[in-house]
Amino acid sequence: MTSTPSTPETPDESEPTSEAQTAKGEPPASEATPEVTTPKGEPPTSSAAAAAPTSAWRRVHLMARPRATRANAFALLLACLLGFAIATQVRQTQSQGLEDLRQDELVRILDDVTQNGNRLDDEIAELESTRDGLATSEGNSPEAIAAAQERADTLGILAGTERATGPGITLTIEDPDGGVDAATLLDTVQELRDAGAEAMQVDDVRIVASTWFRDDADGVIADGASLERPYTFTVIGDPQTMSSAMEIPGGVSESVRSKGGEVTIREFSTINVEALHTDSSPRYAQPVPEPTDGSK
């Protein structure tokens, strides 16, 4: 008889012994944490999705949370001191008055007030005296003649029918390329008037309220007369004020330079405006008649 060799029995591999697992450091099969897998194309579970933004906001909160450091405490102290100093200065400025001034400052203020009061009293007395003299005298009295002459001189200077003298400037516009036009000269006149000019002429043309400028093939024409380059303005007024006004940004000097010209200003303690304007009677304008008694 042939005997069939017996096959040794092998342990079931699907059921490993607990001793072997313990030896390898692995937990028993019954205690292992099951692995959760998410099929492809499906979003993660709600708990995992909510955990991500919560963790991000927590990190932002931790970063923005103030920390009690020495630098932050020092900055807070400086801010408090600065606020206290500003509040104290404002309170002192609001409450400061004459009681805080020194004796010499009070004396100077009192002298200024007294001098201004005396000057105003003298002007009032002079004007009242002139008024009384005109009211009680006849039309040919010295007071009436002097007042009328002063009024006539003022109107003559404004109308350009009288020569004028006084402090002022000369303004010369060099224009080698011919870029300065009539509009530029008119702007110059307006700027001078705004700066307090009382009488002026350009070349030999007296400038008055009716003066006009026009471009011509040979240059610029003013009140029918051709102006020659360089254009020279003679102006009576406060020299420093007019000189400063011509040099303001965007003013006359800058406008002339942008057109290839150049402006030269000279100040004088006394200057003469000799050109005269031909007086002509108005064709259309008439004075308003004086209202009669009882009329509104």
Salt bridges, closest charged atoms under 4 A:
ASP104 OD1 - ARG102 NE 3.48
GLU105 OE2 - ARG102 NH2 3.19
GLU123 OE2 - ARG119 NH1 3.46
ASP132 OD1 - ARG131 NH2 3.17
ASP175 OD2 - ARG229 NE 3.22
ASP181 OD1 - LYS259 NZ 3.27
GLU247 OE1 - ARG257 NH2 3.57
GLU262 OE2 - ARG257 NE 3.49
GLU274 OE1 - ARG163 NE 3.02
